[in-house]
Amino acid sequence: MAILSSAASLVNKAVSSSSRAQLRTIATILFVDASGIDGQLLKPPAPDPEPEPEMEDSPGSLQKSLSQRLSRRVNISDLENYVRMALQSGELQRQHALFARGQTQPWDYGRLPENKSKNRYGNLVAYDRTRVVLKKLPGDEFSDYINANYIDGYKADKFYIATQGPRPTTVVDFWRMVWQEQVSVIAMLANVIENGKKKCEQYWPELGKEETHGAVTILTADVSVFADFTFRHFNVSCKSKKRKVSHLHFTSWPDHGVPFYPQSVAAYLKKLLLTPRGTGPILVHCSAGVGRTGTIILADICLRMAAAEGAVDILGFQQSMREQRPNMVDNLEQYKLVHLVLLECLVEEPSSYPCDDTLPQLINMLNESGTLYKQFKRLQEVQWLDQALKPPSGAQVDKARIPQPTNKDRCSNIIPGYNGRVYLTRYPLEDTTSDYINAVSVDGFRTKDQFIVTQFPLNNTVGDFWRLVLEKNIPLIVVLNEIDMSDKSLSMCEFRPLADQPLTPVPYLTVRLKQQSHNAIWSVITYQLTDTSVTTGLPQQQIVRMLQLSGWQANCDLPPNVNTLLQLWQEVERLYSGKCPILVTCL
C-alpha cells in the first residue's frame, strides 16, 4: 500500500483544502531533496498515433507557427469546474485544434539522405533548432544526428529530452545520448511489441544480464513489476566511469488509445516524482516520441507549475512544446487525459494510507469523521470523469462489442462495460452470442488482469462458466457466498459435479470432483476438467481448486466476521500459482 508523503505548505494560493494538501505533497516531492540533487516531479504518458504515410515536402508545405502566445491560466481551486465545463462545451477540442499536425519548424538536417534511415517514421523528424546534437564519431560526419529534441520545462531550459523508441540501428546512438547528456531517468511509455507490431527495440538486457552498445555497457540490476508499470535499475558504465539509471516503464497504455482511467497514470507519476533526476534531462520516449511522450511531459510541466504557483497553464505549455518537436500531445484524447490526470493529482482526495501499526487507529478516525463516507460519495459525484475518455455516442465503435442485457445476466443493470469485457470462443460457432459471458477482467496490484469477476451461473450459463474456466486456464475459483439450493428466489442451480456424478456442461467437457476439505471458515474443493475437443485426439486434463467462504449469506452486505476476509485472502495467496487469472464469483 502506498505511503502518503507529508509536507510543509509551500504554496500560498487560495485553494481548497484538498487541493492544498495535494500541492503540499507535490511541492515536497519537488523541493524537499537536501542532497543537492534537483528534486523534481514527473508526469504521465499518452498514446502514440500511427504515423501518417511519409510525404515529400512540397513548396509551401512548411506551416507557420502560431504568431501569438497562447495562455489559459487556471487556478487549482477552479480546475475541476474548468475541466468539466471545457469537456462539455468542446473547449478542449477547440484548443487542441489550434495546433496543426505536421512540420512547423525546419528539420532539414534530419531529412538528409545520410540521416533519413535514423528516423523511425519518415514524417516525424527532429527539428533543427532544438535537436540533441551528439558528439561526432571519428570518420562519420553525420554521427551527430539522433531523432531527439530538447523540451523546456517549467522555468527550466532543456529540462526534458523527447525521443523516438530506438531502432535496431540507433540503439548505440540512444546510449551515446544517455551518457553524453548525463541522463539518470528514462521514462518509457510504449511496449516493444504492440498489436503484433515492433514499436521499439529492447535496448536493455534482462535481469542480471549485461549488454554493450558502442562504448556503453548496461547491466540490469533490479526489476520491480506492477500491474501498469515495470521499474528497472541499470548500472551503466563507459570508459571506467559508472552511473545509475532508473528506467520507469509504463506498460498498459493501449495502442492508439489512452489508459482506461487516469488513476493508473497518476500512480506512475508519483513514482516518477520520487525518482531523483540528477543533473541531466529526463529522457521520455514512446514509439514515435510525440504522443504519449508529449502527454507525460505536458502533465509534468503543469504539476511543477502548480506546486510553485497554485495554477496551471496547459494551453500555454502545449504551444511551447509544439514549437520544439512536431505533434507533441498528438490527439484530442491525449489532451483530455492531461487535464484528467492533473485533476487526479491536484484535486482528488488522497486515498492511500500507511500500512503500519497506526492503520487500525487511522481507519477508526476516518470512519468516525465521516471521511470514508465522503470518499464513497465522491465516487458518485465524479462519474463524469469515468465517461470523459470513453468514445462519444456518435463515434465509430464496434457496436458488437458493447453488450446489451440478455437472458444470460442475473441483473439487467449489471453487465460488462466496453473495456475489460471477457470473451469466450464461440460455441457453437454459428451462435453469434455464444462468445458472451457476464464477466470482466480486474487488475491486481502487481499483475495485469489478475482476476476475472463473474456472477453465479444461471441454468443457461453453466456451460459458459466452465468454458471460461477451461479457456482462461483458471487455477483457482473463489466463491464468496454460501450456496443455498433451497432458496428458489435466487435462481440458484447446481453448477458443480457431485462426488459420484460427473458434470458435462458442454459435450466436449467433463468436470469431476476429486477431493474436498472443510474447516469453520472455508471449503477447498478440487476438480478435474477433461477436454476432448483438442485436435491431438488425446483428452487434455486441467486441475482447478474452488475456495468457498462459509457463512456469508447472499442477502447480507457483509460477512459475519470481517477478519475472515483477511484469512481468506491469505489462503488465496497460498493456493494461487500466480500465472493465470483467479476467478471470483458471488451472487
Stockholm file with secondary structure:
# STOCKHOLM 1.0

chainA/1-587         MAILSSAASLVNKAVSSSSRAQLRTIATILFVDASGIDGQLLKPPAPDPEPEPEMEDSPGSLQKSLSQRLSRRVNISDLENYVRMALQSGELQRQHALFARGQTQPWDYGRLPENKSKNRYGNLVAYDRTRVVLKKLPGDEFSDYINANYIDGYKADKFYIATQGPRPTTVVDFWRMVWQEQVSVIAMLANVIENGKKKCEQYWPELGKEETHGAVTILTADVSVFADFTFRHFNVSCKSKKRKVSHLHFTSWPDHGVPFYPQSVAAYLKKLLLTPRGTGPILVHCSAGVGRTGTIILADICLRMAAAEGAVDILGFQQSMREQRPNMVDNLEQYKLVHLVLLECLVEEPSSYPCDDTLPQLINMLNESGTLYKQFKRLQEVQWLDQALKPPSGAQVDKARIPQPTNKDRCSNIIPGYNGRVYLTRYPLEDTTSDYINAVSVDGFRTKDQFIVTQFPLNNTVGDFWRLVLEKNIPLIVVLNEIDMSDKSLSMCEFRPLADQPLTPVPYLTVRLKQQSHNAIWSVITYQLTDTSVTTGLPQQQIVRMLQLSGWQANCDLPPNVNTLLQLWQEVERLYSGKCPILVTCL
#=GR chainA/1-587 SS CCCCCCCCCCCCSCCCHHHHHHHHHHHHHHHCCCSSSCCCCCCCCCCCCCCCCCCCCCTTCSCCCCSSCCCCCEEGGGHHHHHHHHHHHTHHHHHHHTSCSSCCSCCTGGGSTTTGGGCSSTTCCCCTTTBCCCCCCTTCTTTTCCSEEEEEETTEEEEEEEECCCCTTTHHHHHHHHHHTTCCEEEECSCSEETTEECSCCCSCCBTCEEEETTEEEEEEEEEECSSEEEEEEEEEETTEEEEEEEEEECCCCTTSCCSCHHHHHHHHHHHHTSCCTTSCEEEECSSSSHHHHHHHHHHHHHHHHHHHSEECHHHHHHHHHTTSTTSSCSHHHHHHHHHHHHHHHTSCCCCCCCSTTHHHHHHHHHHTTHHHHHHHHHHHTHHHHHHTSCCTTSCCCGGGSCCCCTTCSSTTCCCCSSSEEECCCSSTTCTTTTEEEEEEECCSSSTTCEEEEECCCGGGHHHHHHHHHHTTCCEEEECSCCCTTCGGGTCCCCSCBTTBCEEEETTEEEEEEEEEECSSEEEEEEEEEECCCTTSSCEEEEEEEEEESSCCTTCSSCSCTHHHHHHHHHHHHHCCSSSCEEEEEC
#=GC SS_cons         CCCCCCCCCCCCSCCCHHHHHHHHHHHHHHHCCCSSSCCCCCCCCCCCCCCCCCCCCCTTCSCCCCSSCCCCCEEGGGHHHHHHHHHHHTHHHHHHHTSCSSCCSCCTGGGSTTTGGGCSSTTCCCCTTTBCCCCCCTTCTTTTCCSEEEEEETTEEEEEEEECCCCTTTHHHHHHHHHHTTCCEEEECSCSEETTEECSCCCSCCBTCEEEETTEEEEEEEEEECSSEEEEEEEEEETTEEEEEEEEEECCCCTTSCCSCHHHHHHHHHHHHTSCCTTSCEEEECSSSSHHHHHHHHHHHHHHHHHHHSEECHHHHHHHHHTTSTTSSCSHHHHHHHHHHHHHHHTSCCCCCCCSTTHHHHHHHHHHTTHHHHHHHHHHHTHHHHHHTSCCTTSCCCGGGSCCCCTTCSSTTCCCCSSSEEECCCSSTTCTTTTEEEEEEECCSSSTTCEEEEECCCGGGHHHHHHHHHHTTCCEEEECSCCCTTCGGGTCCCCSCBTTBCEEEETTEEEEEEEEEECSSEEEEEEEEEECCCTTSSCEEEEEEEEEESSCCTTCSSCSCTHHHHHHHHHHHHHCCSSSCEEEEEC
//
